């Protein structure tokens, strides 16, 4: 039987900045040199873009290229947004405030779009969270019922015995 040839990966090639991929155990001074080389390369690329496009067009181009992708969670939103919205909803429910009024109040009080881009977006998120919270509670109750049914024939544990 013929053994397959052992194919080694090709050696790394330098990238746009003339640098090789960083290693896991790279010393701090090498990392600093790498950062300096990248900064110089980006500055040179920006200077060339200014020469070809003009200052404003180059800034617009670099801003659009540096922007994050549009997929996934929006980084402008607060990381604890859902918990904050649920807490505000619970407070508003005790006072009898509607979800729409709560969303408008939160949107007007928030200077940046940390809780949502608009009052309607905050309203929709609160409704989605409340609906999901109710579904989670129903699922937990169902799991508890199923466990009780499954464990009804098991012998009692020390904690389950009556001390009478």
ChimeraX commands (.cxc) that place a marker at each C-alpha (Angstrom):
marker #1 position 0.00,0.00,0.00 radius 0.5
marker #1 position 1.29,3.36,-0.96 radius 0.5
marker #1 position 1.54,5.96,1.80 radius 0.5
marker #1 position 0.18,9.43,1.09 radius 0.5
marker #1 position 2.67,12.21,0.69 radius 0.5
marker #1 position 3.07,14.46,3.66 radius 0.5
marker #1 position 2.14,17.93,2.51 radius 0.5
marker #1 position 3.38,20.74,4.68 radius 0.5
marker #1 position 1.62,24.10,4.66 radius 0.5
marker #1 position 3.40,26.71,2.59 radius 0.5
marker #1 position 5.63,29.11,4.51 radius 0.5
marker #1 position 3.91,32.34,5.53 radius 0.5
marker #1 position 4.24,35.25,3.16 radius 0.5
marker #1 position 4.52,38.87,4.19 radius 0.5
marker #1 position 1.31,40.90,4.08 radius 0.5
marker #1 position 0.61,44.40,2.75 radius 0.5
marker #1 position 2.80,45.98,5.44 radius 0.5
marker #1 position 5.72,43.58,4.85 radius 0.5
marker #1 position 5.03,41.74,8.11 radius 0.5
marker #1 position 4.68,38.05,8.80 radius 0.5
marker #1 position 1.76,36.74,10.90 radius 0.5
marker #1 position 2.28,37.26,14.63 radius 0.5
marker #1 position 3.29,34.30,16.76 radius 0.5
marker #1 position 1.74,33.33,20.07 radius 0.5
marker #1 position 4.88,33.96,22.10 radius 0.5
marker #1 position 5.95,37.16,20.40 radius 0.5
marker #1 position 7.98,39.45,22.70 radius 0.5
marker #1 position 6.59,42.84,23.65 radius 0.5
marker #1 position 9.22,44.83,21.71 radius 0.5
marker #1 position 8.41,42.90,18.51 radius 0.5
marker #1 position 4.72,43.60,19.01 radius 0.5
marker #1 position 5.49,47.32,19.47 radius 0.5
marker #1 position 7.55,47.31,16.24 radius 0.5
marker #1 position 4.65,45.59,14.46 radius 0.5
marker #1 position 2.20,48.27,15.66 radius 0.5
marker #1 position 4.56,51.05,14.55 radius 0.5
marker #1 position 4.96,49.49,11.09 radius 0.5
marker #1 position 1.20,49.17,10.65 radius 0.5
marker #1 position 0.65,52.79,11.76 radius 0.5
marker #1 position 3.23,54.04,9.25 radius 0.5
marker #1 position 1.65,51.94,6.48 radius 0.5
marker #1 position -1.84,53.24,7.22 radius 0.5
marker #1 position -0.58,56.84,7.32 radius 0.5
marker #1 position 1.16,56.34,3.96 radius 0.5
marker #1 position -2.00,54.81,2.46 radius 0.5
marker #1 position -4.05,57.75,3.72 radius 0.5
marker #1 position -1.56,60.23,2.23 radius 0.5
marker #1 position -1.84,58.50,-1.16 radius 0.5
marker #1 position -5.65,58.50,-0.90 radius 0.5
marker #1 position -5.61,62.25,-0.13 radius 0.5
marker #1 position -3.41,62.86,-3.16 radius 0.5
marker #1 position -5.81,60.95,-5.42 radius 0.5
marker #1 position -9.21,61.81,-3.91 radius 0.5
marker #1 position -8.81,64.92,-1.81 radius 0.5
marker #1 position -8.98,65.33,1.96 radius 0.5
marker #1 position -12.76,64.97,2.47 radius 0.5
marker #1 position -13.20,62.05,0.06 radius 0.5
marker #1 position -10.24,60.22,1.63 radius 0.5
marker #1 position -11.69,60.70,5.13 radius 0.5
marker #1 position -15.09,59.47,3.95 radius 0.5
marker #1 position -13.46,56.47,2.30 radius 0.5
marker #1 position -11.41,55.54,5.38 radius 0.5
marker #1 position -14.46,56.01,7.62 radius 0.5
marker #1 position -16.59,53.69,5.48 radius 0.5
marker #1 position -13.82,51.07,5.25 radius 0.5
marker #1 position -13.21,51.14,9.01 radius 0.5
marker #1 position -16.92,50.82,9.84 radius 0.5
marker #1 position -18.05,47.56,11.40 radius 0.5
marker #1 position -20.07,45.11,9.41 radius 0.5
marker #1 position -23.85,45.53,9.48 radius 0.5
marker #1 position -24.52,41.99,10.66 radius 0.5
marker #1 position -24.82,40.93,14.25 radius 0.5
marker #1 position -25.59,42.91,17.38 radius 0.5
marker #1 position -25.36,46.68,17.10 radius 0.5
marker #1 position -22.43,47.88,19.19 radius 0.5
marker #1 position -24.07,51.24,19.84 radius 0.5
marker #1 position -26.68,49.58,22.04 radius 0.5
marker #1 position -26.01,49.07,25.73 radius 0.5
marker #1 position -24.82,45.56,26.57 radius 0.5
marker #1 position -27.31,45.36,29.47 radius 0.5
marker #1 position -30.17,46.85,27.43 radius 0.5
marker #1 position -32.52,43.87,27.79 radius 0.5
marker #1 position -32.16,43.71,31.57 radius 0.5
marker #1 position -32.67,47.47,31.87 radius 0.5
marker #1 position -35.76,47.39,29.67 radius 0.5
marker #1 position -37.30,44.51,31.64 radius 0.5
marker #1 position -36.62,46.29,34.95 radius 0.5
marker #1 position -38.21,49.49,33.63 radius 0.5
marker #1 position -41.17,47.47,32.34 radius 0.5
marker #1 position -41.74,45.92,35.77 radius 0.5
marker #1 position -41.66,49.38,37.39 radius 0.5
marker #1 position -44.01,50.80,34.76 radius 0.5
marker #1 position -46.42,47.87,35.16 radius 0.5
marker #1 position -46.76,48.63,38.87 radius 0.5
marker #1 position -47.66,52.25,38.12 radius 0.5
marker #1 position -49.97,51.35,35.23 radius 0.5
marker #1 position -47.88,53.04,32.51 radius 0.5
marker #1 position -48.35,51.61,29.02 radius 0.5
marker #1 position -45.48,50.11,27.05 radius 0.5
marker #1 position -45.73,52.82,24.39 radius 0.5
marker #1 position -45.55,55.59,27.01 radius 0.5
marker #1 position -42.63,53.84,28.69 radius 0.5
marker #1 position -40.78,53.57,25.38 radius 0.5
marker #1 position -41.32,57.27,24.63 radius 0.5
marker #1 position -40.12,58.23,28.11 radius 0.5
marker #1 position -37.00,56.07,27.84 radius 0.5
marker #1 position -36.20,57.35,24.36 radius 0.5
marker #1 position -36.57,60.99,25.44 radius 0.5
marker #1 position -34.44,60.44,28.55 radius 0.5
marker #1 position -31.64,58.66,26.69 radius 0.5
marker #1 position -29.24,61.04,24.89 radius 0.5
marker #1 position -27.69,58.39,22.66 radius 0.5
marker #1 position -29.37,55.36,21.08 radius 0.5
marker #1 position -28.21,53.08,23.90 radius 0.5
marker #1 position -31.65,51.55,24.49 radius 0.5
marker #1 position -32.93,51.81,20.94 radius 0.5
marker #1 position -32.81,54.01,17.87 radius 0.5
marker #1 position -36.39,55.22,18.23 radius 0.5
marker #1 position -39.31,55.00,20.63 radius 0.5
marker #1 position -40.94,52.43,18.32 radius 0.5
marker #1 position -37.78,50.29,18.38 radius 0.5
marker #1 position -37.71,50.39,22.18 radius 0.5
marker #1 position -41.44,49.54,22.25 radius 0.5
marker #1 position -40.89,46.53,19.96 radius 0.5
marker #1 position -37.92,45.31,22.01 radius 0.5
marker #1 position -39.88,45.55,25.28 radius 0.5
marker #1 position -42.77,43.58,23.77 radius 0.5
marker #1 position -40.38,40.96,22.44 radius 0.5
marker #1 position -38.68,40.62,25.83 radius 0.5
marker #1 position -41.98,40.33,27.70 radius 0.5
marker #1 position -43.23,37.69,25.28 radius 0.5
marker #1 position -39.96,35.74,25.57 radius 0.5
marker #1 position -40.03,36.03,29.37 radius 0.5
marker #1 position -43.55,34.59,29.48 radius 0.5
marker #1 position -42.50,31.75,27.16 radius 0.5
marker #1 position -39.49,30.96,29.39 radius 0.5
marker #1 position -41.73,30.89,32.49 radius 0.5
marker #1 position -44.18,28.52,30.77 radius 0.5
marker #1 position -41.32,26.27,29.65 radius 0.5
marker #1 position -39.89,26.17,33.20 radius 0.5
marker #1 position -43.31,25.30,34.66 radius 0.5
marker #1 position -43.74,22.54,32.07 radius 0.5
marker #1 position -40.27,21.14,32.85 radius 0.5
marker #1 position -41.10,21.15,36.58 radius 0.5
marker #1 position -44.36,19.28,35.96 radius 0.5
marker #1 position -42.60,16.71,33.75 radius 0.5
marker #1 position -39.93,16.20,36.40 radius 0.5
marker #1 position -42.56,15.70,39.12 radius 0.5
marker #1 position -44.31,13.11,36.96 radius 0.5
marker #1 position -41.04,11.32,36.16 radius 0.5
marker #1 position -39.92,11.28,39.79 radius 0.5
marker #1 position -43.23,10.27,41.39 radius 0.5
marker #1 position -42.21,6.61,41.82 radius 0.5
marker #1 position -38.72,7.28,43.13 radius 0.5
marker #1 position -38.07,6.61,46.82 radius 0.5
marker #1 position -38.06,9.73,48.97 radius 0.5
marker #1 position -34.74,11.37,49.73 radius 0.5
marker #1 position -33.55,12.56,53.12 radius 0.5
marker #1 position -34.86,16.02,52.37 radius 0.5
marker #1 position -38.22,14.73,51.17 radius 0.5
marker #1 position -39.04,12.56,54.20 radius 0.5
marker #1 position -41.53,13.74,56.76 radius 0.5
marker #1 position -40.11,13.91,60.23 radius 0.5
marker #1 position -43.24,13.06,62.09 radius 0.5
marker link #1:1,2 radius 0.2
marker link #1:2,3 radius 0.2
marker link #1:3,4 radius 0.2
marker link #1:4,5 radius 0.2
marker link #1:5,6 radius 0.2
marker link #1:6,7 radius 0.2
marker link #1:7,8 radius 0.2
marker link #1:8,9 radius 0.2
marker link #1:9,10 radius 0.2
marker link #1:10,11 radius 0.2
marker link #1:11,12 radius 0.2
marker link #1:12,13 radius 0.2
marker link #1:13,14 radius 0.2
marker link #1:14,15 radius 0.2
marker link #1:15,16 radius 0.2
marker link #1:16,17 radius 0.2
marker link #1:17,18 radius 0.2
marker link #1:18,19 radius 0.2
marker link #1:19,20 radius 0.2
marker link #1:20,21 radius 0.2
marker link #1:21,22 radius 0.2
marker link #1:22,23 radius 0.2
marker link #1:23,24 radius 0.2
marker link #1:24,25 radius 0.2
marker link #1:25,26 radius 0.2
marker link #1:26,27 radius 0.2
marker link #1:27,28 radius 0.2
marker link #1:28,29 radius 0.2
marker link #1:29,30 radius 0.2
marker link #1:30,31 radius 0.2
marker link #1:31,32 radius 0.2
marker link #1:32,33 radius 0.2
marker link #1:33,34 radius 0.2
marker link #1:34,35 radius 0.2
marker link #1:35,36 radius 0.2
marker link #1:36,37 radius 0.2
marker link #1:37,38 radius 0.2
marker link #1:38,39 radius 0.2
marker link #1:39,40 radius 0.2
marker link #1:40,41 radius 0.2
marker link #1:41,42 radius 0.2
marker link #1:42,43 radius 0.2
marker link #1:43,44 radius 0.2
marker link #1:44,45 radius 0.2
marker link #1:45,46 radius 0.2
marker link #1:46,47 radius 0.2
marker link #1:47,48 radius 0.2
marker link #1:48,49 radius 0.2
marker link #1:49,50 radius 0.2
marker link #1:50,51 radius 0.2
marker link #1:51,52 radius 0.2
marker link #1:52,53 radius 0.2
marker link #1:53,54 radius 0.2
marker link #1:54,55 radius 0.2
marker link #1:55,56 radius 0.2
marker link #1:56,57 radius 0.2
marker link #1:57,58 radius 0.2
marker link #1:58,59 radius 0.2
marker link #1:59,60 radius 0.2
marker link #1:60,61 radius 0.2
marker link #1:61,62 radius 0.2
marker link #1:62,63 radius 0.2
marker link #1:63,64 radius 0.2
marker link #1:64,65 radius 0.2
marker link #1:65,66 radius 0.2
marker link #1:66,67 radius 0.2
marker link #1:67,68 radius 0.2
marker link #1:68,69 radius 0.2
marker link #1:69,70 radius 0.2
marker link #1:70,71 radius 0.2
marker link #1:71,72 radius 0.2
marker link #1:72,73 radius 0.2
marker link #1:73,74 radius 0.2
marker link #1:74,75 radius 0.2
marker link #1:75,76 radius 0.2
marker link #1:76,77 radius 0.2
marker link #1:77,78 radius 0.2
marker link #1:78,79 radius 0.2
marker link #1:79,80 radius 0.2
marker link #1:80,81 radius 0.2
marker link #1:81,82 radius 0.2
marker link #1:82,83 radius 0.2
marker link #1:83,84 radius 0.2
marker link #1:84,85 radius 0.2
marker link #1:85,86 radius 0.2
marker link #1:86,87 radius 0.2
marker link #1:87,88 radius 0.2
marker link #1:88,89 radius 0.2
marker link #1:89,90 radius 0.2
marker link #1:90,91 radius 0.2
marker link #1:91,92 radius 0.2
marker link #1:92,93 radius 0.2
marker link #1:93,94 radius 0.2
marker link #1:94,95 radius 0.2
marker link #1:95,96 radius 0.2
marker link #1:96,97 radius 0.2
marker link #1:97,98 radius 0.2
marker link #1:98,99 radius 0.2
marker link #1:99,100 radius 0.2
marker link #1:100,101 radius 0.2
marker link #1:101,102 radius 0.2
marker link #1:102,103 radius 0.2
marker link #1:103,104 radius 0.2
marker link #1:104,105 radius 0.2
marker link #1:105,106 radius 0.2
marker link #1:106,107 radius 0.2
marker link #1:107,108 radius 0.2
marker link #1:108,109 radius 0.2
marker link #1:109,110 radius 0.2
marker link #1:110,111 radius 0.2
marker link #1:111,112 radius 0.2
marker link #1:112,113 radius 0.2
marker link #1:113,114 radius 0.2
marker link #1:114,115 radius 0.2
marker link #1:115,116 radius 0.2
marker link #1:116,117 radius 0.2
marker link #1:117,118 radius 0.2
marker link #1:118,119 radius 0.2
marker link #1:119,120 radius 0.2
marker link #1:120,121 radius 0.2
marker link #1:121,122 radius 0.2
marker link #1:122,123 radius 0.2
marker link #1:123,124 radius 0.2
marker link #1:124,125 radius 0.2
marker link #1:125,126 radius 0.2
marker link #1:126,127 radius 0.2
marker link #1:127,128 radius 0.2
marker link #1:128,129 radius 0.2
marker link #1:129,130 radius 0.2
marker link #1:130,131 radius 0.2
marker link #1:131,132 radius 0.2
marker link #1:132,133 radius 0.2
marker link #1:133,134 radius 0.2
marker link #1:134,135 radius 0.2
marker link #1:135,136 radius 0.2
marker link #1:136,137 radius 0.2
marker link #1:137,138 radius 0.2
marker link #1:138,139 radius 0.2
marker link #1:139,140 radius 0.2
marker link #1:140,141 radius 0.2
marker link #1:141,142 radius 0.2
marker link #1:142,143 radius 0.2
marker link #1:143,144 radius 0.2
marker link #1:144,145 radius 0.2
marker link #1:145,146 radius 0.2
marker link #1:146,147 radius 0.2
marker link #1:147,148 radius 0.2
marker link #1:148,149 radius 0.2
marker link #1:149,150 radius 0.2
marker link #1:150,151 radius 0.2
marker link #1:151,152 radius 0.2
marker link #1:152,153 radius 0.2
marker link #1:153,154 radius 0.2
marker link #1:154,155 radius 0.2
marker link #1:155,156 radius 0.2
marker link #1:156,157 radius 0.2
marker link #1:157,158 radius 0.2
marker link #1:158,159 radius 0.2
marker link #1:159,160 radius 0.2
marker link #1:160,161 radius 0.2
marker link #1:161,162 radius 0.2
marker link #1:162,163 radius 0.2
marker link #1:163,164 radius 0.2
view
